[in-house]
Amino acid sequence: MAQPVIESIVPGAGVEGGEVIVTCKDFVFSAYDQACVRFGGVDARPVGASSNRIIAPVPANLLENGNEIYVTLESEGSVSEGLPFIVGHKLAENLHPVANPAYDRDNGAIYTTLSGSRGQKVPVSVYKITPDGESEPFLTDMINPSGLAFSPSGEMFITSRYDGTVYRATPFKEAEEFARNLGIATGIAFDSEGRMFVGDRSGTIFLVNEIGEGTPFATLEPSMAAYHLAFGPDGYLYVAGPTLSSFDSIVRISADGEVTRFFSGLGRPQGLAFDREGNLYIAASRRGHRGIVKITPDAEAEMAVAGVGIVGLCFDDQGNMIVATSREIFRVQLGIEGYWPF
């Protein structure tokens, strides 16, 4: 019997539960349950299998998660050579992010929310994950914390979709009101001049000044969930806002508030972030596969990280992508330099 050969694995990275497509040849099996895909020696039951294409989920019990592993195929005693694959390392769980996590460049910590259901007040609103992976409470007394962002001065700001408020974290780990009456406030981002932008998912992007006064900056189609905001190296504000369509678009907004469509064809696009080369990474589904989609400045798209339930991402200063699902935070070692506008 010929030895099976793995030709490619797409995408080349993933977190537990994410589905990858393994293209191969000479993968012969007489029964479906004989087709075996192994991630670092851990078996994964294929979702679909043929002699030249297998769809398999990333296992949850990998001992080497966070490192490069090898994926192999085995059937009827014949084993393929391994192909490298990057598995995300789980940093925290039992959370409820609804947007991007935030990375503090001053201390290397990651921050994320426990947002809760509409109107629910949870014991801890924002958690801090230290560089060594310890999770600890950081802020309390906010209802439905949604977006997180750091200003150029290093201050943390948090939106609340419950009451349209933006909070500022004080040095005493308290949340104080900074801006109010911003609709259903979700996404938040700062531009290269340090100006704050907040997305009201009912259809408005607000520009918020230094004393917390918000003025309409641009008008968009309402979102069923949230607006997610990020500035690109080109100076445009990019916005994702999932609707009921399975063919949603990413729009970008110029410095004078002009809205244009950048990319279409994503399902439920959510959190987004840029690298220094101008590539956009966004939590979305594309062609039936869910994870992080990479979109080049020329609007060419490919899956970068496989995953389910992903709501956002950010980059740290070590080239890692920090991925947030609706319950967990993962670190994926991709060697990508993230972009910061300031």
N, C-alpha and C positions, 0 to 999 in steps of 0.2 A: 504494500500500500504506500502511495506517495505521501511524503510528509507535507502537512498543510503549511502554507506560507501566508503570513500577515503582510499585506501590502500597505495598509494605512489604518490609522485610528483617528476618527474625527468626532469631537475635538480631541486635542492631545492632552487635555486636563479636565478634571471634574471633581465634584464633591459627591458625597454619598447619595445614592438614589438617582443621580444624573445618568441619562442614557447616552451611550456612545455607539457609533457605527464602525464596525470592524470590517474592512474590505479585505478579502483573502482569495486564495485559490487552492484547489485540491483539498478542500475541507469535506471529507466524506463521512457520512454517518447514516446508519440504517434506521434509526429512531430518533425522534426529537430530543428525548431525555439523555441521549448519548452525546449530544453536542455540548461541550464544556468550554467555558471561557474562564480563565484564571487571571485575577489581578493580584500580582505579588504573591501568588500561591493560594489565594482565597478564591473559591469557586463562586461564579455568578451565573444564575440561571438565565439564559437568553430570553429576551422578549420575542424575538423572531430569528430564524436561522435558515440559511440556504448554503449551498456549497461555496458561494462567493461573497456572502454578505450576512453579518450577524449584528443584531442590536442587543446590547447587554447593559444592565445597570451597574453602576459603581457600587461595590459591596459596602456595607456599613461597618464591618468588623475588621477592617484592614489594620494590621499591626504596625505597618510602616507609613501610616497616613502622614502627610506633610512632606514626604520625600518622593523622589522619582522611583517608580517601581517598573516592573515589566509585565506586559500582558501576553499570555500565551493561549493557544487553542489546543484542545486535546479531544480526540475521538478514536475509539476502538484501539487504544494503545499507541496511537501516533501523536506526537507532540511537536508543535511548531517552535521555531526560534522566537524569542521574546522581542517585543517592541516597547520602547520606553513610554511611560505615561506619568503625568503629575497628578497626585491626589491631594486634595485640600485637607489641612489639619483642623479639626474642630477645636475652637477656642472656648466657646461658651454655648449653653443651650437654655431652654426654658425661658426664652425671652419673647418679645413681640415687636420686632422692628417693622415699620411700614415704609421705610425709605432708606437712603444711604446711611451707613455708619459714618463716623467722623474720626479722623486721625489727628492727634495733637503732635505737631512737629517739635514742640518744646520738650515733651517728656516721653514720647513714643507710645502713649496710651491710645486705646481705641474706645470710643464711646458709642453706645447704642441705646435704644429705648425699649421700655416695656409699655407699649401704647394702650393696650386694652380695647375692649369694645366701646361703641359709641356711648359717651357719658360715664364710663367706668373710671373710678379713681383707684389706682393700684398703689400698693405700699411704696414702691420705688418707681420713679418715672424714667430715670436715666442711669445706666450702669457704666462703670469704667472697667476696662480690661487692661491690665498692666502688661508691660512688655514680656514678662515671664508667664503670661497666660492666666493670671489670677483675676477673677471677676468679683467686683465689689460695688455696693450701692454708691451712687454719686449725688443724685438730686431726687427730691420728693415733691409732693404737693402740686403736681401738674396733672390735668386731665387730658388724656389723649395726646401726649407729645408725639410729634410727627417728624418734621425735618430738623436736622442738626447741621450747624456750620460754624466754623471759626472765622473771626474777623482778622484783618491784617495785624491787629494789635494782640491777637491771641485770646480774645474773649469768645466764649461759647454762647451761641444763640440757638433757641429751640422754638419751633412753632407749635401751636396747639390747634388742631382742626376742630376742637370742640367749641372754642369761644373766639377764634380769630385773633388770638394774642401771640405776640412774640415775647419770649422770656429771655433774660440774660442771666447767665450763671455768675454769681459773685465769688470772690475769693474765699468766702465762708461756706461754699457749697450750698448756697441758697438760690432759688429762682425768683428773680424780681421781674415785674412787668416792664417791658421796654416799648412795645407798640401794641395798639388795640384796633379793633374794628376793621380787620383785614379779611372779612368773609370766612370761608372755610380754609384757613391758612394751612398749607402743606409744605411745598418745597421752599427752600431758602438757599441763596448763594450770594457771594460777594464778588464784585468785578475787580479789575486791576487797580482801580482808584479807591477801593474800599467801600463802595456803595452797596447797600443791602437791597436785594430783590426777593420778594416773597410772592408765591403763587397761591391765589385764591381759586380753588378748583372749580368754582362756579363760573369762571370765565375771565379773570383779571390777573395780570402780573402787576404788582405794586412795586414802586420805587420808594424805599423808606429812608428818610434822612437821619441825621445824627441825633435828633431829639425824638425819634420815634413817630414822625408824621409820615403817613403813607399817601402817595398820589398814584393814580392809574398810569401805568407805563405802556401796556399793550393789552389787547383783548384777544382771547382765543376761544376755541370751542370748549364748552364745559367738559370736565372729566368725571367719570363715574366713581373714581377712587381718589386720585391725587394729581397734583402737578409735581414733577421732579425737575430740578433745575441744575445746570452746570455751565460754566463759562469755558469756551474753548480757546486755544492759542490764537485763533483769528479774531478774538474780541467779541464774538457773537455769544448771546445767551441761548443755550439749547434747552428745549423743553420737551418732556415726555408726559403725556396725559392719557392713560388708557380709557377707552370708550367701550361700547358694546360691540364695536367692529372687531373682526379678526385681522384687519388690514390697516392698522393704525400707523400714524406718521410721527416722525420727529420733526419739530419745527425749530427754526432759529430766528432770533430777534436781533436786529441791528442796534447800534447805539442810539439811533433816533426813533426806535420803537417799531420799525417796519418788520412785519412777520412774513417769512417765506418757508416753504416746505423743504426740508433737507433730505429726508429718506422716508419711504413708505413701504409697508409690507411686513410689519411686526405685529405680533399678537400680545396684547396687554403689556406694553413697554412701561418700565418703572424707573428705578434709580439708574443714574448714568454718571460717567466720569471719563476724563481724557488722559491720554499719556502725552509725553513731551513732543511726540512726532505728529500730534494732531489726530490720532485715532480715537474714535469714540467707542466706549464699552458700555453696553446697556443690558439690564436685566429684561429679557423678553423671550418670546418664542418665535421661531422662524421655521417655516416649512415643517411644522409639526414637532419640532424639537425645542426644548426649553433649556435656558441657561443664560450665559453671558454672550451677547453678540458683539463682535468687533466690526465697526464700520469705518472704513478709511476716509480721508478727506475727499476722495473722489467718489464716495458713496458706494463702495464695493463692500459687501458684507460676508462674514463667515462666522461660524460658531467658535468661540474661544474657550469657554468653560461649560461643561455639562452640569446641570443641576435642576432640581425641582423646587418650586416655592421660593425662588430667589426674588427679593424685593429691592436690593441695592448693593452698592459696592463702593470702595474707595481704594486708594493706593497708600502704602506707607513709604518711608524713606529707604527701605532695604530692597525695593523692587518687588514686593509682595502685593498681590491683590487681596483685599479684605472683602469677603463675600458675606452678605446677610441674607438668610432665608427668613421665613415668617416665624422661626423659632430659634435659629442658631446663627453663630458667627464662625466663619472658616477663614484660615489663612492659606492662600494658594501661591506657591513659590514660582512665579513666572518670569522674574527678572525684568519687569517693566518699570520704567521711570514715569511716575505720575506727574501730571501737570497741575501746578498751582498758579492762579492768576497774580499772586503777589509774593 
